[in-house]
């Protein structure tokens, strides 16, 4: 059956001023799902907006394609705030994870998401990236790895919600 998950995130950003780092959401994310292809629960899957399928981390470092995609990737930027709303569609079927002796659920029992952001340091003229995820201890503040300029602060974990 087709399942749809909505992912939301909200970051506070410093006013742009003269040190503009062009902070932006990268169109990729990592999401935990129960994969009916390898029949394992809580698998890390990698998704990119525009790709036709997601990639499951699989077992023992052997990745495989899985039926899922980023259906929407919407960014809203305000004066000192940037927000993301992503929608992931994926196929799910019931199974039993033999190794963990646990039935699959949609979404997985303890879902998590990692979201990626990029920026460009105007002083070093270097592109860099960082990520936030739903399992981080909050609040979290990120600074430029070159000039230590503040980039973003998050006080709430990214949200994960199964849509009806």
ChimeraX commands (.cxc) that place a marker at each C-alpha (Angstrom):
marker #1 position 0.00,0.00,0.00 radius 0.5
marker #1 position 1.11,3.55,-0.65 radius 0.5
marker #1 position 2.08,5.45,2.52 radius 0.5
marker #1 position 2.77,9.19,2.69 radius 0.5
marker #1 position 4.91,10.93,5.28 radius 0.5
marker #1 position 5.11,14.68,5.81 radius 0.5
marker #1 position 8.37,16.07,7.16 radius 0.5
marker #1 position 8.58,19.61,8.51 radius 0.5
marker #1 position 11.46,21.66,9.88 radius 0.5
marker #1 position 11.91,25.23,11.04 radius 0.5
marker #1 position 15.21,27.08,11.57 radius 0.5
marker #1 position 15.94,30.53,12.92 radius 0.5
marker #1 position 18.55,32.37,10.88 radius 0.5
marker #1 position 20.46,35.58,11.63 radius 0.5
marker #1 position 19.49,38.71,9.72 radius 0.5
marker #1 position 21.28,38.77,6.37 radius 0.5
marker #1 position 23.45,41.85,6.98 radius 0.5
marker #1 position 26.76,42.06,5.15 radius 0.5
marker #1 position 27.81,38.43,5.82 radius 0.5
marker #1 position 25.40,36.48,3.61 radius 0.5
marker #1 position 26.08,32.72,3.50 radius 0.5
marker #1 position 23.23,31.69,1.16 radius 0.5
marker #1 position 21.96,29.04,3.57 radius 0.5
marker #1 position 19.70,26.62,1.68 radius 0.5
marker #1 position 17.97,23.26,2.12 radius 0.5
marker #1 position 19.59,20.58,-0.01 radius 0.5
marker #1 position 17.08,18.45,-1.87 radius 0.5
marker #1 position 18.04,15.22,-0.16 radius 0.5
marker #1 position 17.09,13.53,3.09 radius 0.5
marker #1 position 17.57,10.33,5.05 radius 0.5
marker #1 position 14.52,8.65,6.58 radius 0.5
marker #1 position 13.99,5.50,8.61 radius 0.5
marker #1 position 11.33,3.14,7.26 radius 0.5
marker #1 position 10.51,-0.56,7.46 radius 0.5
marker #1 position 11.66,-1.98,4.11 radius 0.5
marker #1 position 9.52,-4.76,2.69 radius 0.5
marker #1 position 12.12,-5.53,0.02 radius 0.5
marker #1 position 14.86,-6.66,2.44 radius 0.5
marker #1 position 12.23,-7.35,5.13 radius 0.5
marker #1 position 14.05,-5.37,7.80 radius 0.5
marker #1 position 12.61,-2.79,10.17 radius 0.5
marker #1 position 14.06,0.67,10.83 radius 0.5
marker #1 position 16.21,0.85,7.71 radius 0.5
marker #1 position 17.92,4.10,6.78 radius 0.5
marker #1 position 16.81,5.17,3.33 radius 0.5
marker #1 position 18.37,7.92,1.24 radius 0.5
marker #1 position 16.11,10.10,-0.91 radius 0.5
marker #1 position 16.77,12.89,-3.41 radius 0.5
marker #1 position 14.07,15.12,-4.82 radius 0.5
marker #1 position 13.59,14.21,-8.48 radius 0.5
marker #1 position 14.86,10.62,-8.17 radius 0.5
marker #1 position 12.45,7.82,-9.08 radius 0.5
marker #1 position 13.32,5.62,-6.10 radius 0.5
marker #1 position 14.93,5.76,-2.69 radius 0.5
marker #1 position 17.94,3.68,-1.66 radius 0.5
marker #1 position 17.74,1.39,1.38 radius 0.5
marker #1 position 20.93,0.97,3.40 radius 0.5
marker #1 position 20.33,-2.80,3.40 radius 0.5
marker #1 position 22.40,-5.27,5.38 radius 0.5
marker #1 position 26.18,-5.47,5.64 radius 0.5
marker #1 position 26.71,-2.38,3.50 radius 0.5
marker #1 position 24.77,-3.75,0.50 radius 0.5
marker #1 position 22.34,-1.05,-0.59 radius 0.5
marker #1 position 19.35,-1.65,-2.82 radius 0.5
marker #1 position 16.65,0.45,-4.52 radius 0.5
marker #1 position 13.34,0.73,-2.69 radius 0.5
marker #1 position 9.95,1.97,-3.80 radius 0.5
marker #1 position 9.79,5.53,-2.51 radius 0.5
marker #1 position 10.35,9.12,-3.63 radius 0.5
marker #1 position 10.20,12.73,-2.52 radius 0.5
marker #1 position 6.82,13.85,-3.85 radius 0.5
marker #1 position 7.11,17.47,-2.66 radius 0.5
marker #1 position 9.91,19.69,-1.39 radius 0.5
marker #1 position 8.68,23.13,-0.39 radius 0.5
marker #1 position 10.86,25.82,1.19 radius 0.5
marker #1 position 9.59,29.02,2.74 radius 0.5
marker #1 position 12.06,31.72,3.73 radius 0.5
marker #1 position 11.28,34.73,5.84 radius 0.5
marker #1 position 13.44,37.51,7.25 radius 0.5
marker #1 position 15.04,35.44,10.05 radius 0.5
marker #1 position 13.55,32.03,9.45 radius 0.5
marker #1 position 13.60,29.19,6.93 radius 0.5
marker #1 position 11.09,26.35,6.85 radius 0.5
marker #1 position 10.90,23.08,4.97 radius 0.5
marker #1 position 7.96,20.84,4.17 radius 0.5
marker #1 position 8.79,17.62,2.35 radius 0.5
marker #1 position 6.39,14.83,1.41 radius 0.5
marker #1 position 7.65,11.29,0.91 radius 0.5
marker #1 position 5.57,8.61,-0.82 radius 0.5
marker #1 position 6.68,5.02,-0.37 radius 0.5
marker #1 position 5.26,1.55,-0.82 radius 0.5
marker #1 position 4.85,-0.58,2.25 radius 0.5
marker #1 position 3.61,-4.12,2.78 radius 0.5
marker #1 position 3.31,-6.12,6.01 radius 0.5
marker #1 position 6.17,-8.49,6.85 radius 0.5
marker #1 position 7.95,-9.95,9.85 radius 0.5
marker #1 position 11.60,-9.04,10.48 radius 0.5
marker #1 position 13.00,-12.49,11.27 radius 0.5
marker #1 position 16.31,-11.21,12.67 radius 0.5
marker #1 position 14.60,-8.94,15.22 radius 0.5
marker #1 position 11.45,-11.09,15.57 radius 0.5
marker #1 position 9.31,-7.97,15.08 radius 0.5
marker #1 position 6.44,-7.15,12.73 radius 0.5
marker #1 position 6.80,-4.17,10.39 radius 0.5
marker #1 position 4.78,-1.00,10.84 radius 0.5
marker #1 position 4.18,2.07,8.73 radius 0.5
marker #1 position 5.82,4.30,9.75 radius 0.5
marker #1 position 8.49,2.39,11.61 radius 0.5
marker #1 position 8.21,2.21,15.43 radius 0.5
marker #1 position 10.75,5.00,16.04 radius 0.5
marker #1 position 10.93,7.11,12.85 radius 0.5
marker #1 position 13.71,9.64,12.40 radius 0.5
marker #1 position 14.80,11.96,9.62 radius 0.5
marker #1 position 18.03,13.74,8.68 radius 0.5
marker #1 position 17.79,16.93,6.62 radius 0.5
marker #1 position 20.72,18.48,4.80 radius 0.5
marker #1 position 21.59,22.16,4.37 radius 0.5
marker #1 position 24.30,23.88,2.37 radius 0.5
marker #1 position 25.91,27.30,2.43 radius 0.5
marker #1 position 28.71,29.32,0.87 radius 0.5
marker #1 position 31.19,31.20,3.06 radius 0.5
marker #1 position 31.77,34.60,1.42 radius 0.5
marker #1 position 35.17,35.02,3.10 radius 0.5
marker #1 position 36.65,31.62,2.23 radius 0.5
marker #1 position 34.56,31.23,-0.95 radius 0.5
marker #1 position 34.01,27.62,0.04 radius 0.5
marker #1 position 30.79,25.63,-0.10 radius 0.5
marker #1 position 30.01,23.60,3.00 radius 0.5
marker #1 position 27.12,21.54,4.37 radius 0.5
marker #1 position 25.65,20.33,7.64 radius 0.5
marker #1 position 22.59,18.35,8.67 radius 0.5
marker #1 position 19.94,18.35,11.35 radius 0.5
marker #1 position 17.99,15.34,12.47 radius 0.5
marker #1 position 15.05,14.49,14.62 radius 0.5
marker #1 position 17.20,12.67,17.20 radius 0.5
marker #1 position 19.45,15.63,18.08 radius 0.5
marker #1 position 19.60,17.13,21.57 radius 0.5
marker #1 position 18.10,20.61,21.27 radius 0.5
marker #1 position 18.65,23.48,20.88 radius 0.5
marker #1 position 21.30,23.21,18.17 radius 0.5
marker #1 position 23.18,26.14,16.65 radius 0.5
marker #1 position 25.34,25.88,13.54 radius 0.5
marker #1 position 28.17,28.21,12.59 radius 0.5
marker #1 position 30.28,28.57,9.45 radius 0.5
marker #1 position 33.23,26.20,9.58 radius 0.5
marker #1 position 35.47,28.91,8.06 radius 0.5
marker #1 position 34.53,32.25,9.65 radius 0.5
marker #1 position 32.41,31.11,12.66 radius 0.5
marker #1 position 29.48,33.31,11.54 radius 0.5
marker #1 position 26.17,32.03,12.98 radius 0.5
marker #1 position 24.10,30.21,10.34 radius 0.5
marker #1 position 21.03,28.70,11.99 radius 0.5
marker #1 position 19.45,27.60,15.26 radius 0.5
marker #1 position 16.80,24.99,15.77 radius 0.5
marker #1 position 14.78,24.60,18.95 radius 0.5
marker #1 position 12.35,21.95,17.62 radius 0.5
marker #1 position 13.08,18.56,16.11 radius 0.5
marker #1 position 12.02,18.05,12.52 radius 0.5
marker #1 position 8.46,16.71,12.50 radius 0.5
marker #1 position 7.45,13.38,10.96 radius 0.5
marker #1 position 3.78,12.69,10.38 radius 0.5
marker #1 position 2.03,9.86,8.57 radius 0.5
marker #1 position -0.66,11.38,6.36 radius 0.5
marker #1 position -4.03,9.65,5.99 radius 0.5
marker link #1:1,2 radius 0.2
marker link #1:2,3 radius 0.2
marker link #1:3,4 radius 0.2
marker link #1:4,5 radius 0.2
marker link #1:5,6 radius 0.2
marker link #1:6,7 radius 0.2
marker link #1:7,8 radius 0.2
marker link #1:8,9 radius 0.2
marker link #1:9,10 radius 0.2
marker link #1:10,11 radius 0.2
marker link #1:11,12 radius 0.2
marker link #1:12,13 radius 0.2
marker link #1:13,14 radius 0.2
marker link #1:14,15 radius 0.2
marker link #1:15,16 radius 0.2
marker link #1:16,17 radius 0.2
marker link #1:17,18 radius 0.2
marker link #1:18,19 radius 0.2
marker link #1:19,20 radius 0.2
marker link #1:20,21 radius 0.2
marker link #1:21,22 radius 0.2
marker link #1:22,23 radius 0.2
marker link #1:23,24 radius 0.2
marker link #1:24,25 radius 0.2
marker link #1:25,26 radius 0.2
marker link #1:26,27 radius 0.2
marker link #1:27,28 radius 0.2
marker link #1:28,29 radius 0.2
marker link #1:29,30 radius 0.2
marker link #1:30,31 radius 0.2
marker link #1:31,32 radius 0.2
marker link #1:32,33 radius 0.2
marker link #1:33,34 radius 0.2
marker link #1:34,35 radius 0.2
marker link #1:35,36 radius 0.2
marker link #1:36,37 radius 0.2
marker link #1:37,38 radius 0.2
marker link #1:38,39 radius 0.2
marker link #1:39,40 radius 0.2
marker link #1:40,41 radius 0.2
marker link #1:41,42 radius 0.2
marker link #1:42,43 radius 0.2
marker link #1:43,44 radius 0.2
marker link #1:44,45 radius 0.2
marker link #1:45,46 radius 0.2
marker link #1:46,47 radius 0.2
marker link #1:47,48 radius 0.2
marker link #1:48,49 radius 0.2
marker link #1:49,50 radius 0.2
marker link #1:50,51 radius 0.2
marker link #1:51,52 radius 0.2
marker link #1:52,53 radius 0.2
marker link #1:53,54 radius 0.2
marker link #1:54,55 radius 0.2
marker link #1:55,56 radius 0.2
marker link #1:56,57 radius 0.2
marker link #1:57,58 radius 0.2
marker link #1:58,59 radius 0.2
marker link #1:59,60 radius 0.2
marker link #1:60,61 radius 0.2
marker link #1:61,62 radius 0.2
marker link #1:62,63 radius 0.2
marker link #1:63,64 radius 0.2
marker link #1:64,65 radius 0.2
marker link #1:65,66 radius 0.2
marker link #1:66,67 radius 0.2
marker link #1:67,68 radius 0.2
marker link #1:68,69 radius 0.2
marker link #1:69,70 radius 0.2
marker link #1:70,71 radius 0.2
marker link #1:71,72 radius 0.2
marker link #1:72,73 radius 0.2
marker link #1:73,74 radius 0.2
marker link #1:74,75 radius 0.2
marker link #1:75,76 radius 0.2
marker link #1:76,77 radius 0.2
marker link #1:77,78 radius 0.2
marker link #1:78,79 radius 0.2
marker link #1:79,80 radius 0.2
marker link #1:80,81 radius 0.2
marker link #1:81,82 radius 0.2
marker link #1:82,83 radius 0.2
marker link #1:83,84 radius 0.2
marker link #1:84,85 radius 0.2
marker link #1:85,86 radius 0.2
marker link #1:86,87 radius 0.2
marker link #1:87,88 radius 0.2
marker link #1:88,89 radius 0.2
marker link #1:89,90 radius 0.2
marker link #1:90,91 radius 0.2
marker link #1:91,92 radius 0.2
marker link #1:92,93 radius 0.2
marker link #1:93,94 radius 0.2
marker link #1:94,95 radius 0.2
marker link #1:95,96 radius 0.2
marker link #1:96,97 radius 0.2
marker link #1:97,98 radius 0.2
marker link #1:98,99 radius 0.2
marker link #1:99,100 radius 0.2
marker link #1:100,101 radius 0.2
marker link #1:101,102 radius 0.2
marker link #1:102,103 radius 0.2
marker link #1:103,104 radius 0.2
marker link #1:104,105 radius 0.2
marker link #1:105,106 radius 0.2
marker link #1:106,107 radius 0.2
marker link #1:107,108 radius 0.2
marker link #1:108,109 radius 0.2
marker link #1:109,110 radius 0.2
marker link #1:110,111 radius 0.2
marker link #1:111,112 radius 0.2
marker link #1:112,113 radius 0.2
marker link #1:113,114 radius 0.2
marker link #1:114,115 radius 0.2
marker link #1:115,116 radius 0.2
marker link #1:116,117 radius 0.2
marker link #1:117,118 radius 0.2
marker link #1:118,119 radius 0.2
marker link #1:119,120 radius 0.2
marker link #1:120,121 radius 0.2
marker link #1:121,122 radius 0.2
marker link #1:122,123 radius 0.2
marker link #1:123,124 radius 0.2
marker link #1:124,125 radius 0.2
marker link #1:125,126 radius 0.2
marker link #1:126,127 radius 0.2
marker link #1:127,128 radius 0.2
marker link #1:128,129 radius 0.2
marker link #1:129,130 radius 0.2
marker link #1:130,131 radius 0.2
marker link #1:131,132 radius 0.2
marker link #1:132,133 radius 0.2
marker link #1:133,134 radius 0.2
marker link #1:134,135 radius 0.2
marker link #1:135,136 radius 0.2
marker link #1:136,137 radius 0.2
marker link #1:137,138 radius 0.2
marker link #1:138,139 radius 0.2
marker link #1:139,140 radius 0.2
marker link #1:140,141 radius 0.2
marker link #1:141,142 radius 0.2
marker link #1:142,143 radius 0.2
marker link #1:143,144 radius 0.2
marker link #1:144,145 radius 0.2
marker link #1:145,146 radius 0.2
marker link #1:146,147 radius 0.2
marker link #1:147,148 radius 0.2
marker link #1:148,149 radius 0.2
marker link #1:149,150 radius 0.2
marker link #1:150,151 radius 0.2
marker link #1:151,152 radius 0.2
marker link #1:152,153 radius 0.2
marker link #1:153,154 radius 0.2
marker link #1:154,155 radius 0.2
marker link #1:155,156 radius 0.2
marker link #1:156,157 radius 0.2
marker link #1:157,158 radius 0.2
marker link #1:158,159 radius 0.2
marker link #1:159,160 radius 0.2
marker link #1:160,161 radius 0.2
marker link #1:161,162 radius 0.2
marker link #1:162,163 radius 0.2
marker link #1:163,164 radius 0.2
view
